[in-house]
Every structure is written in structure tokens, then in C-alpha cells.
């Protein structure tokens, strides 16, 4: 369990394959730098590719989710604009259309349940960096094991978690729970009954948390 159980927290709904989730975290980090006391992240997973998953849980790349080439081109332009705004020059503009983040979310969900917040946060940030800095496939078990070991997490625990059908089912329940709570897109930041959606600027996060 985390040693900082009494720390103030912000809930963040996100999916690792969402570039705006990465950028939203960059904005959140900027807001954190203005605070005397650090906020903890209560991460809630969200499956951005749910409409493309078959009954077997695998992504069907041919499935129509309403996102065509024009959509992704506009997304790239928005990512480029926010990269410049949040000084994220190291970020790749690849939108990770072929990457399945479900294994990464399973691993992260397991770590969040069984390790302290600092360990989870290090692993979480490593997953984001692996995808958006190094363009590694975070759907690959060996990539996740490598990232876990660097964060001091037992590799066999990660392998077991990735093979745990009950854990995957629990995670799918979290996806459904997010939708039932009215989360329709990510990132979504939530605090004290209020929310902000998208890679919003640090000053908007400050208003969300501090009301000023």
C-alpha cells in the first residue's frame, strides 16, 4: 500500500495509446510544479479501442469506429500544437493506431493494486515514455516486463498478471464503470465532483482543484 494514503488525489481516466493523455499528463506535471504539496494520481483505465474489439478481446483493425484518415490527420495537427505548448518536443507524432494498450493497462492495473503509489507512477510514466518517446509496442509482454524490472517490479508477477483472465475481466469492468460515470473520452480529470476533459492547460487544472 502507498505510504501517502492521506495525500490529496486527482482522478485521471486515460488510455496509454491516447496522445492527448500523454500531453494531459505533461500539463498536469506543470501544474504540480506550482504546488507546495504534491497531488497523487488515482488512475482509472479507459479502453479507447473498445469499439474495435471482437468478442475474443482482440482489436479488429478493419472495424469501423468512425475515425478515418482525416480524423487522424486533424489529431496529428492538434498533437503538434500541444507539443509546442507543453514543451514535449521528444514526443513522436505517430498516433499508435496499430498498438493495443490492453496488456499495458492490465500490467499497470496490477501494479497499482499491489505496489505503492511511487512505484506505480514510475511504471506508468515508463509506459507512456516507451510508446510516445521510443515508439515501442506496449502491447508486447517483453516490453512490459522490461519496463517493470526497471521500476523494481517482479517480472514474473507481470507475466502472471498478463495471463490472468480474472484480472482482465476486472479491468473490463473498470472500463464499463468509467462509461457509466459519464466518461466518454480521455483524458478526463476529476476532482471533488467536478471534471475537465482533454489535454487542458495547467491553469485549468488549478481551477479544477483549487477553484481559483
C-alpha positions, 0 to 999 in steps of 0.5 A, a space after each residue: 500500500 502507498 505510504 501517502 494514503 492521506 495525500 490529496 488525489 486527482 482522478 485521471 481516466 486515460 488510455 496509454 495509446 491516447 496522445 492527448 493523455 500523454 500531453 494531459 499528463 505533461 500539463 498536469 506535471 506543470 501544474 504540480 510544479 506550482 504546488 507546495 504539496 504534491 497531488 497523487 494520481 488515482 488512475 482509472 483505465 479507459 479502453 479507447 479501442 473498445 469499439 474495435 474489439 471482437 468478442 475474443 478481446 482482440 482489436 479488429 483493425 478493419 472495424 469501423 469506429 468512425 475515425 478515418 484518415 482525416 480524423 487522424 490527420 486533424 489529431 496529428 495537427 492538434 498533437 503538434 500544437 500541444 507539443 509546442 505548448 507543453 514543451 514535449 518536443 521528444 514526443 513522436 507524432 505517430 498516433 499508435 493506431 496499430 498498438 493495443 494498450 490492453 496488456 499495458 493497462 492490465 500490467 499497470 492495473 496490477 501494479 497499482 493494486 499491489 505496489 505503492 503509489 511511487 512505484 506505480 507512477 514510475 511504471 506508468 510514466 515508463 509506459 507512456 515514455 516507451 510508446 510516445 518517446 521510443 515508439 515501442 509496442 506496449 502491447 508486447 509482454 517483453 516490453 512490459 516486463 522490461 519496463 517493470 524490472 526497471 521500476 523494481 517490479 517482479 517480472 514474473 508477477 507481470 507475466 502472471 498478471 498478463 495471463 490472468 483472465 480474472 484480472 482482465 475481466 476486472 479491468 473490463 469492468 473498470 472500463 464499463 464503470 468509467 462509461 457509466 460515470 459519464 466518461 466518454 473520452 480521455 483524458 478526463 480529470 476529476 476532482 471533488 465532483 467536478 471534471 475537465 476533459 482533454 489535454 487542458 492547460 495547467 491553469 485549468 487544472 488549478 481551477 479544477 482543484 483549487 477553484 481559483 
